[in-house]
Amino acid sequence: MIKRLFLSLAITATMICGATAEGGIDTSAGLFQIEKVPQSYNFLLLLNHKSLSSFNTADRVYIVDVYDIGYGNSVVVIAFIRGSACPVAYRVVDVSYVPSFISEEFGTCSDLPEFSVRDGELKITFPSDGNAATPHWVYSNGELLELTIGEKTDRFAGNSASSPTHNGRPTIAEPLTSAAPSEASEFHPTNFLGALFSAPRDFTEPSREPPQTSTKPEIPRFFEVIIKCYINEAIVLPTASCFEDTTLKLRINGKTKIINSYDLDRYVMHEDGTHLKLSDSFELRAQNSNEYAKLEVRILSSDGDELWQDEVAQYGVIAVRE
């Protein structure tokens, strides 16, 4: 008990000292800091000296650590020191989100959690209180979930470093199927509109009816997405000012990436440098906008020709304020 108490106090003291330093902590998105407003209970969360969020608390707040969960994404864990009844609570801050994701408080009041990263997820495990289940939380893709012992078994079964379940993983409440990991999370478009509104892959026996011949021209292999932004019905360029405090969610083949508007150009290309294909599942949404704004998307072929009008019209505005 004495050893555990000493270790707990040593860790806490180290973290507090680190948090009070003006240097903060480096993340893939920049410098993350916690700043206390003088003569108040207000704290500011800063990224590159710009405010992400603020909260009011009488607790002492410190940075636990930053964790690289892959794909260039950084997650920061912060802690709140309290009285002896419940010494500490935690929050997760995903600085890869725009704006950053900040979780609700969580934990078991223990000040000795263990942190681990696996398959693009941050797992926080707390010491067991003697029950069969070990309390733990898993964060990934804007969700912080508390898992039971049964869900934990399903959650990590069959996942591997090569499994494409990052940002497109199965829902926790639903156990993994017997399909291969590459099929379990893949979205397969059923037609041209599937490039925007994707549907899960259908594993049922295909229809024996003869395929219908399409009279439409051949769809080009590559396309690009042209974005227009409307604010109060006036067209403006899709810049940061257009989408200030706005989250853009770009979903490709079942994997969601949270981006800012000025990053769109590099996200319409795959990591290997190839453009999106019409066979890709593609979805773009905007939310959390402080102003009325909408996005209009035009689909162009690789040679710059606009695709037939009826298909473009069916795409229409695919992102609005939620």
C-alpha positions in Angstrom: 0.0 0.0 0.0 2.8 2.4 0.9 4.7 1.6 -2.3 1.5 2.1 -4.4 0.8 5.4 -2.6 4.4 6.6 -3.2 4.2 5.7 -6.9 0.9 7.4 -7.3 2.2 10.6 -5.7 5.4 10.5 -7.7 3.4 10.2 -11.0 1.0 12.9 -10.0 3.8 15.3 -9.1 5.6 14.7 -12.3 2.6 15.2 -14.4 1.6 18.4 -12.6 5.1 19.9 -13.0 5.0 19.0 -16.7 1.6 20.6 -17.2 2.5 23.9 -15.6 5.4 24.4 -18.0 4.5 26.8 -20.7 6.0 24.5 -23.3 3.0 22.1 -23.3 3.3 18.9 -25.3 4.0 18.4 -29.0 1.4 16.5 -31.1 1.0 15.7 -34.8 -1.3 18.7 -35.1 1.0 21.1 -33.2 1.6 22.3 -29.7 -1.1 21.4 -27.1 -1.3 23.4 -23.9 -3.6 23.8 -20.9 -3.8 27.4 -19.6 -5.5 28.6 -16.4 -7.2 31.9 -16.6 -5.8 34.1 -13.7 -8.0 34.7 -10.8 -10.7 32.3 -12.0 -11.6 28.6 -12.3 -11.5 28.7 -16.1 -9.1 26.6 -18.0 -8.3 26.9 -21.8 -7.2 24.0 -24.0 -4.9 25.5 -26.6 -3.6 24.1 -29.9 -0.8 26.1 -31.5 -1.8 28.9 -29.1 -5.4 29.0 -30.4 -8.3 28.0 -28.1 -9.9 24.6 -28.7 -12.2 24.7 -25.7 -12.7 26.0 -22.2 -14.2 24.6 -19.0 -14.8 25.7 -15.5 -13.5 23.6 -12.7 -12.0 23.9 -9.2 -9.8 20.8 -9.9 -6.1 20.9 -10.8 -5.7 20.0 -14.5 -2.7 18.4 -16.1 -1.6 16.7 -19.3 -1.0 12.9 -18.8 0.6 12.2 -22.2 0.1 12.3 -26.0 -0.5 9.1 -28.0 0.1 8.5 -31.7 -2.8 6.2 -32.8 -1.6 6.0 -36.4 -2.5 7.7 -39.7 -0.8 10.9 -38.3 -3.5 11.2 -35.6 -2.6 12.3 -32.0 -4.7 11.9 -28.9 -4.0 13.7 -25.7 -5.2 12.5 -22.3 -5.8 15.1 -19.6 -6.6 14.5 -15.9 -8.4 16.3 -13.2 -7.1 16.0 -9.6 -9.7 16.0 -6.9 -10.3 15.1 -3.3 -9.6 11.8 -1.6 -13.1 10.4 -2.3 -12.3 10.3 -6.1 -8.7 11.4 -6.7 -8.7 11.8 -10.4 -10.9 11.7 -13.6 -9.8 11.8 -17.2 -10.7 13.2 -20.6 -9.5 12.4 -24.1 -8.7 15.2 -26.5 -8.3 14.2 -30.2 -6.4 17.1 -31.8 -6.7 15.4 -35.2 -10.4 16.5 -35.3 -11.4 19.9 -36.6 -12.5 21.2 -34.2 -10.9 18.8 -31.7 -12.9 16.1 -30.1 -13.1 16.3 -26.3 -14.7 13.5 -24.4 -16.7 13.6 -21.3 -15.0 12.7 -18.0 -14.4 9.0 -17.4 -12.5 6.7 -15.1 -12.8 4.7 -11.9 -11.2 7.3 -9.6 -8.0 5.3 -9.9 -4.8 7.3 -10.5 -2.9 4.3 -12.0 -4.4 3.6 -15.4 -2.5 1.8 -18.2 -2.5 3.2 -21.7 -1.9 1.2 -24.9 -2.4 1.8 -28.6 -3.6 -1.0 -31.0 -5.0 -0.9 -34.5 -5.6 2.8 -34.4 -7.3 2.8 -31.0 -6.3 4.1 -27.6 -7.1 1.7 -24.7 -7.2 2.9 -21.1 -7.3 0.1 -18.5 -7.8 0.7 -14.8 -6.9 -1.6 -12.0 -9.6 -4.2 -11.2 -11.6 -3.7 -8.0 -11.6 -7.5 -7.4 -14.5 -8.2 -9.8 -14.0 -10.4 -12.8 -14.2 -7.6 -15.3 -11.3 -5.1 -15.6 -12.6 -1.6 -16.2 -11.4 -0.1 -19.4 -12.3 2.4 -22.1 -11.4 2.4 -25.8 -11.2 5.6 -27.9 -11.2 5.7 -31.7 -12.7 7.9 -34.4 -14.5 10.4 -32.2 -16.0 7.7 -29.8 -15.0 6.8 -26.3 -16.6 3.6 -25.2 -16.6 1.8 -21.9 -16.4 -1.9 -22.5 -17.6 -4.9 -20.5 -15.5 -8.1 -20.3 -17.7 -9.7 -23.0 -17.5 -6.7 -25.3 -13.8 -6.6 -24.8 -13.4 -10.1 -26.2 -15.5 -9.3 -29.2 -13.9 -5.9 -29.7 -10.4 -7.1 -30.2 -11.0 -10.6 -31.7 -9.7 -11.0 -35.2 -8.1 -7.5 -35.4 -4.5 -7.2 -36.6 -2.2 -4.4 -37.6 -3.0 -5.1 -41.2 -6.8 -5.1 -40.7 -8.5 -2.1 -42.4 -10.8 -1.5 -39.4 -9.3 1.8 -38.3 -11.9 4.5 -38.6 -14.3 2.0 -40.0 -14.5 -0.6 -37.3 -17.6 -2.6 -36.4 -20.0 -1.3 -33.9 -19.2 -2.4 -30.4 -22.7 -3.8 -29.7 -22.4 -6.0 -32.8 -20.0 -9.0 -32.6 -17.6 -9.4 -35.5 -18.8 -11.7 -38.3 -16.8 -14.6 -39.6 -15.9 -12.7 -42.7 -12.3 -11.8 -43.3 -11.3 -8.4 -41.7 -10.8 -6.8 -45.1 -14.5 -7.7 -45.9 -16.0 -7.0 -42.5 -15.4 -3.2 -42.7 -15.5 -2.6 -46.4 -18.3 -0.7 -48.1 -19.2 -1.7 -51.6 -21.2 0.7 -53.8 -24.2 -0.9 -55.5 -24.3 1.6 -58.4 -23.0 5.0 -59.4 -24.7 6.6 -56.4 -22.9 4.2 -54.2 -19.9 6.3 -54.7 -21.6 8.8 -52.4 -24.1 6.8 -50.4 -22.4 3.6 -49.7 -24.1 0.3 -48.8 -22.5 -2.7 -47.0 -21.2 -5.5 -49.1 -24.0 -8.0 -49.9 -22.9 -11.6 -49.2 -26.2 -13.1 -50.4 -26.2 -15.2 -53.5 -26.3 -13.0 -56.6 -29.4 -12.8 -58.7 -29.7 -15.2 -61.5 -31.5 -12.7 -63.7 -29.5 -11.6 -66.8 -27.8 -8.2 -66.2 -29.4 -5.1 -67.7 -27.4 -3.2 -70.3 -26.8 0.4 -69.4 -27.4 3.0 -72.1 -25.3 5.6 -70.3 -21.7 6.4 -71.3 -18.8 4.6 -69.7 -17.9 6.0 -66.4 -14.3 7.2 -66.3 -11.9 5.5 -63.8 -10.9 8.7 -62.0 -12.8 11.8 -60.9 -12.2 14.8 -58.7 -14.4 16.6 -56.3 -15.0 20.3 -56.7 -16.3 22.1 -53.6 -18.3 25.2 -53.5 -19.4 26.8 -50.3 -22.5 28.9 -49.8 -23.0 31.3 -46.9 -26.3 33.0 -46.8 -26.7 32.0 -50.5 -23.5 33.7 -51.6 -20.9 31.5 -53.2 -17.5 31.8 -51.6 -14.4 29.7 -51.9 -14.1 26.7 -49.5 -11.6 28.3 -47.2 -11.1 28.2 -43.5 -13.2 31.3 -43.1 -16.1 29.6 -44.9 -15.9 26.6 -42.5 -14.7 28.2 -39.3 -15.5 25.9 -36.4 -16.8 23.3 -38.9 -16.0 19.6 -39.0 -15.8 18.0 -42.5 -16.1 14.2 -42.4 -14.7 12.6 -45.5 -15.6 8.9 -45.6 -13.7 6.7 -48.1 -14.4 2.9 -48.3 -15.8 2.9 -44.8 -13.0 4.8 -43.2 -13.8 8.3 -41.9 -11.2 11.1 -41.7 -12.0 14.4 -40.0 -10.5 17.2 -42.0 -10.7 21.0 -42.6 -11.9 22.5 -45.8 -8.5 23.6 -47.0 -7.2 20.0 -46.6 -9.7 18.6 -49.1 -7.3 18.5 -52.1 -5.0 16.0 -50.5 -7.8 13.9 -49.2 -9.4 13.3 -52.6 -6.3 11.3 -53.3 -5.3 8.0 -51.7 -2.2 7.7 -49.7 -0.4 6.0 -52.6 -1.1 9.2 -54.7 -3.9 7.8 -56.9 -7.2 9.6 -57.2 -10.4 8.4 -55.8 -12.2 5.9 -58.2 -15.9 5.8 -58.9 -15.9 2.4 -57.3 -14.9 4.0 -54.0 -17.5 4.8 -51.4 -17.4 8.5 -51.0 -19.2 10.7 -48.5 -18.6 14.3 -47.3 -20.5 15.9 -44.5 -20.2 19.2 -42.6 -21.4 19.8 -39.0 -21.0 22.1 -36.1 -21.1 25.2 -38.3 -21.7 28.5 -36.5 -23.2 29.9 -39.7 -25.7 28.6 -42.2 -23.5 27.0 -44.8 -23.8 24.2 -47.4 -21.5 22.4 -49.8 -22.1 21.7 -53.4 -20.1 19.0 -55.1 -19.4 18.6 -58.8 -18.1 15.3 -60.1 -15.6 15.7 -62.9 -13.9 13.0 -65.0 -10.2 12.7 -65.3 -10.1 14.8 -68.4 -12.1 17.6 -66.8 -15.5 16.9 -68.5 -18.5 17.1 -66.2 -20.4 13.9 -65.9 -23.9 13.7 -67.2 -26.2 16.2 -65.6 -28.8 13.9 -64.1 -26.2 12.1 -62.1 -24.6 15.4 -60.9 -28.1 16.6 -59.9 -28.7 13.5 -57.8 -25.6 14.3 -55.9 -26.7 17.9 -55.3 -25.8 19.3 -51.9 -24.3 16.5 -49.8 -23.3 18.4 -46.8 -25.3 20.8 -44.6 -25.3 22.1 -41.1 -26.5 19.4 -38.6 
